[in-house]
């Protein structure tokens, strides 16, 4: 259930003009969500500034479900434990992807060099959807999700995608989560395989 569908009450902005200015920045969101943004920003200069600073992330997060937003933040570390988690934290602190980019690149390179004429079908056990369903899911992608899917097909990390598209890395994570859900797969490597199989590459 989306954010908009779960709203039961809306804050009244103390400064309506400031709230209206903030809500205008989120024109792509449902009216109910924009009302909440107006109430929050119009009642707190801090929240107004936070919404402005995190606009890309907030717009992507609020367009989906709370579960998608949370999953996007947790997905990269969900399977990591012990030393692997420590190493991932160090990589993030250094500005790199949580997942070792060299390993991801190797996996994608292996897919590209595969002799199988139907990569998406060859790994059928890892992907519940068929080749035709992948094509249908491609059509359902938004322009931004298509850009991100294409970049994943080229082996780009979230940080590289964010830099190329001029958006926050946290926003990229949310879009990636949306794309994973649409294709019903669990990893970006599987998305790269699908991108390769359907010709959606840089």
N, C-alpha and C positions, 0 to 999 in steps of 0.2 A: 504494500500500500504506500502510495507516494506521501511526501511531506504535506502537500496540500490537502489530501484526503484525511489526514490525521489532525488537522487544526480544529480546535474547539473554541478558541477565543483569540482575540487580537488586541495587542496593547494600543492605547491611545497616545499618539505622539504629543509630547509637551511642547515641542516646536514643530508644528505641521510643515512649515516650509522646508526645513532641513530634512525632515522625513520624506517629503515628496521628492526632493532632489536625489536622495539615496535610492528610493524605489525606482526612479526613472532610469537608473543604471542597470536595472535588472528587467528590462522590457520583455525578455524571452520567457520569464517565469509566470506561472498562473497568478491571477489577480489576488487570490487569497494569500499567497506567499509574499507578494509585493506589499500587501497591507501590513504584514508582520514586520517586514523590513522597514517600512515607513515608521511603524510604531517604535521599533527598537532604536533606529537611528535618530528619530525625532525626540527620543527621551534620554539618550545618552551620547554625548560627544565621543566617548571612547568607542562605543559600538559603531557609531557612524564612521570613525576612522578605520576601525577594524574591517568593516564591510568594504570600504573603499580599497584598503590594502590587500584584502583577500578576495577581491571581486571574482576573479577567474575561478578560484577554487569553490567559492560559495555558490556561484551560478551553476557549476557542474554538479555539485553535491545536492543542491536543493531541487534540481530538475529530476532527480531520480528518487530513490527511497533511502531512508536512514540506514537500512541494512547495506545498500550498495556503497554509501559513503564510508561507513565503518569498515566494510570489507576491503575497500580500496586502500585504507590506511594500514590494515593489518595483514593483508595478503602477502606482502613481500617478506614478512618475518614469521608468518604463522607456522612454517614447518622447520624453523631453525631452533637449535638447542645448543647449550653449552658453548664449546669453542667456536662452532659455526656462527652462533649468534654474536659472540664477541667480535669475531672477524667482520661480520656484516656491519655491526655498529661502527667499527673503525673505518670501514670503507665509506659508509655514509658520512661520517665526520670529515672524511677527506673529499667529499663531494662526488663520490661514485655511486653506482647502482648497488642495491643490496645483493642482488645476484651477481656472481662473478661474470663480468662481461666477456671474458675470454672463453669461458665455458659455453655461454649462450651463443657466441659467435661460432664456436666449433660445431655445436648442435645444428645451427642453421646451415652452416657450410655443408655438413653431412647430408642434410635434406636436399640441398641444391644439387649435390653431386650424385644423388641416388639415381640408379638406372631405372627405377620404377616409373612407368608412364602415368600412373595414377597415385601420386604421393598421398593424397587425402584419403584414398581408399585403402592403401597399403598399410596404414596404421589404424585400421578400423577399430581395433580393440581400445585404442586410446581416444577415439572420437566417436561419440554416439550418433552424430548426424552424418548423412550421406553426402555425396558430392553435389547432388541437386539442391539439397537443403542448405549447403554452404552458399551456393549461388543466391538462394532466396534471402539468406541472412545478409549477404553483401548489399543487397538492394535496400535492406532496412537500416543500414548504417547512415548516420548523419554525415554531412561533409567533413566535420572535424574528426569523427570516428574513422572515416575512410582514410583521412590523412595519417592518422595514428596507426591504423592497420597496415597501411603501405610502409610506414617507417619501421614497424615491427618486422615486416617481411624482409626489410633490408638489414635487420640485425641491430637497429638502433636501441640504445638504452633510454629509459625515461628521461634522464637528464639531457641527452642529445635531442630527443624529440621536443622537449620543452624549449630548448634553445632555438631549434629550427623553426618552431611555430610561434615563438614569442609569448609563451604562456608559462604559468607556474608548474613545477614538476608535480606538485600535489594534484593539480588539475588533470595532468596527463594520467596519473594513477587512477583517478575516478573514471576517466574515459576508457581506460584499458579494462577496468572492471565491468563497465557496461558492455564492451565488445566481447569479453569472455562470456558474459551471461547470454548474449545474443547467439553466440555460436555453440553454447553449451559445452565449453571445454574448460580445463582448469589451469592452463599455463600459457605464457606468451610464446613458448616454443611451438605449441600446437597451433597458435594463431599464425606464426611464421610459416608453418607447413601449409596451412590453408591459403595464406597469401600467395605462396609460391605455386600451389596447385591451381589457383584461379587467376594467376597472372597479375595479381595486385601487388606489384613490387616497384621500388623506385626506378 
